[in-house]
């Protein structure tokens, strides 16, 4: 077996022949003459030391070795396509890509303006942003899918290097006329008497509410779970319950949906959003520049 003689053209040809079940059709898709394609396939079999195709009058079928190679070829060619796409950015002048994962609170309240300003000042650096739950973000940074993550405090950071990013404050949101809206501030023990609209149980915000409710010896009356702050507010406006949301995130929706905001008289209503990386000193320069921008912006 001589893997050094396996080239991408032959591998791509083999994948096309395997897909169509025909050497002539695969050759046509690869823009090769049938004779040249047949020779390439024979050379590929010789290089790998095994038969890949069973040739018959109606076309070809894959041997067990051919089936194994087909799986590898699909993966290899997909990686090559991704590599080509990534490197084309650098060929056009891109100097770096920052893979950022962030929770909904950061995406809703702070990142749109900050990312926009950074890209405007650094057009050769591309920001790839993915929204996820806080615990998913930590895992993504640890396994290298993200260069940095933004998540809520109380999320186990598992040895990440952590920086303070922003602070926000949680408030109670209720429809106009709700009994709690007659108060300037409420304690959590007063709020848990009512039904709640929440995010999914895996989110850091939901976990915080459950933890504080259990500390009172109570259970959160979780009536509806949705996937966004906007959906939460619309459910509250429809009378399906009350909700706890970051103050800045709910501000634009109060007037349009006729909602009321009530302060939570609890120390845990003040949260810190954190930036986590695996190794701050080992980060590429363009990632460090982006982190400095996030931490320095007012």
N, C-alpha and C positions, 0 to 999 in steps of 0.2 A: 504494500500500500504506500503510495507516494502522494500525500495530501498537498505538497507544495505545487503539484501540477494541476490542482483543481482551481479553475479560474471562475470569475463571476459570470462571464458570458455563457460558459457551459452550464453552470448551475442554474442560471436564469432560463436557458433553453430547456434543460431537464424539467424545471417546474412547469413550463408551458406545455411540454409534451405530456407530462403527468396529468395536467389539468384537462387537456383536450383528448387524450387517449390516442393521439395520432402524431407521428413524426412530421408528416407533411404540414399539418395544421400548426404544430408548434414552430416549425421552421418558418412558416409564413409570418406568424406573429413576431418572431425574433428577427425578421428581415434577413433570413439566411437561405441559401439554396439547400434543397433537400439533401444533396450529396454531402455538402459541407456540414450540415446539421447531423447527419448520420455518423460522419467521422468523429465529430466532437463527442457524441454520445458514446461511441465505442472507446475513444480515448479516456473518457470519464470512467467508464467501467474498468478499463485497464488500470487506471491510476488508483482506483479504490479496491481493485482485486476481487471484484464480485460482479455478478450479473444484476442489473437494475431493471431491465425491461424484458418482457417476454413478447417477441414479435410474432404476429400472426396476420392472416389475410385481411382482417377487419381493423387492424391497428395494433396498439400495444397495450399491455397491462403491466402493472408494477409487481415485481417480486417483493418478498418480505424486506430485502435490503433496500429496494426502491422505495417502499413505503416509509422506511426509516429515514432515508435521505430526503424524501419529500418534506417530512416534518422539519428537519434541520434546515433545508433550503428555504422554506417559507420564513423561518425565523431569521436566518442570515440575511436574506434579501430585504426583509422588513427593516432590519437594523441598518442596512446599507442605505435604504431610502431615507430613514430618519437622519443618518449621518450626513447625507447629501443636503437635506433640507437645513440642518443646523449649520453646516459649513458654508452654505450659500449666503447665509446672513453675514458671516464674517467676510466673505469675498466681496460683499457689497459695502463693507466699511463698519460693520458692527464690531464693537470692542468687548462686549460682554452680555450675558444673560443672567438675570437674577430670578431664581425660582422662589417665590414667596407664597407661603400658605398662611392664611389668617382666618380668625373666627368671625362670625357675623357682626359682632359688636365693632370690631376694628374696621371691617369692610364698609359698614354702614355709616359710621361716625367720622372716621379720620382718614382712611386711605385714599378715597377718591381725589381729594384736593392735593394730598401729599404726593401721590404717585404721578398725578398730572403735572405738578410743578417740577418734579424730578426729571421726568421724561422730556419736558420742555427745555430744561437746562442741560440735559445729558442725552441728546438724541441718539447717540451711538450705543447706549445701554438699553436693553429691552427688559421690561418687568413682566414676568409671567406669574399672574396671581390666581391662586385657587382658594376658594372658600371651603372651610371644613370645620368640624367640631374640634374643640381644644385638644382632646386626648389624641385624635387622629393627627393633628398637627405635630405634636411632640414625636410621635412614631415616624412621621414623614421626614422630620429633620434627622432623627437618629439613623434611619436607614438610607439617607442620602437622596431622597426624592425631592427634598426642599433644602435650599441654602439657609433659609431662616424661617422661623415661624412666629406668629403673634397669637398669643393665647391668654386666657384669664388666669389670674392668681388662683390658688388652691388646686391647680392642675399639677399632678406629679410630673416633675421635669426630668426625672431619671438621669441626672448627671449632666444635663445641658448647661452650657454657660448662659446665664440669664441676665438681661438688662431691663430696667424699667422703661416702659414705652409711654403709656398715657394712663390717666386716671379718669374714670367715669363714675356716675352715681345712678343707682337704680331707683326708680320711682314706681309708684302704683298708678295704673291707668284704669279708669272706669268710665262707663257711659254717663252722660249728663243725667242728674236726678238720682244717681246711686247714693245710698245712705252714707258711704264713706267720703263722698265728695263734699260733705258739709264740714269736714275737718281739714285743718291745715296740714296735719301730719298724723299718721297712724302707726301704732305698734304692730308687729307682725302677728301677734296673738289675736288682734282684732281682725286682721285681714283674712286669716285662715278659716274664718267662719263661712266664707263665700266660695262659690265655684270659680275655677281658674282656667284661663286659656294659656297654654305654655308652648314652648318649643319641645322638640323631641327629648326623650329621657337621657340620651347620650350627651346632650349639650351641657356645658359647664354651668349655664344659668339655671337649667332645670335641676341639676344636682345640688346647686346652692340652695334653691328653694326647698327641696326635699330634706336636705340636711337640717336647715333651720326649723322646718316644721316638725321633724322627728325629735329635735331637741326640746320641743314643747310637749312631747308625748302625744302628738297629733299626726294625722295623715293629710297630705295635700289633696284637696278635692279637685283633681285634675280632670276637667270635663272634656276638653278638646286639646289635641296636640297638632300644631302646624309647623311649617318649615321656614317661616320668615317673620320679621317684625311687622311688616306691612299686613300680612295675613292675620297675625295676632290682633292688631288694632282693629281690623275690619270685623273680626269675630266679636271683639269687645263692643264695638259700635252696634252690632246686631243683637246685643243683649245676652250673649252666650257665656259671659263670665267676666272677671276682672283679670288683669295681667300685671306682671312686673317687667319693666323694660328699662334700658339705658335712657337717661333723660334726653340727651342730644338726639338719639335715634327717633324718639317719639315726637319731638317738638314739631316737625313739619306736618304731622298727621292730626294734631289736636283739633285745630280749627276746621279742616275739611270734613272730619268725621264726627265733630261735635263731642269730643272726648274731654275728660278732665284728668289732670295730673295731681297726685297727692304725694307729698313727701313721705318717705319711710323713715320713721324714727328708730333706726337700727344701725349700729356701727358697721355691720356687714354690707349695708347698702352702698358703701364706698368701695369701689373695686380698683385694682391695678391691672392693666394689661401689660403683658411681658413680651419681650423679644427673646427667643431662644435660638442658639446656634451650637453646633458640636464643639468647635474650637475657634474662638475668636481670632487667635493669632494666625491660624492657617487659612483664613478666608481669602479669596482673591480680592484684589484691590477694588474692583468695581462693586463687589458686594459690601465691602467696608464703607465705601463712599455712600452707598444707599442707606446703610444702617446709620451712619453719621447724620444723614439728611433726616431720617425718621426721628432720631432722638433730639435733634436740634430745633426742629420746627416748633413754633409756639402752639 
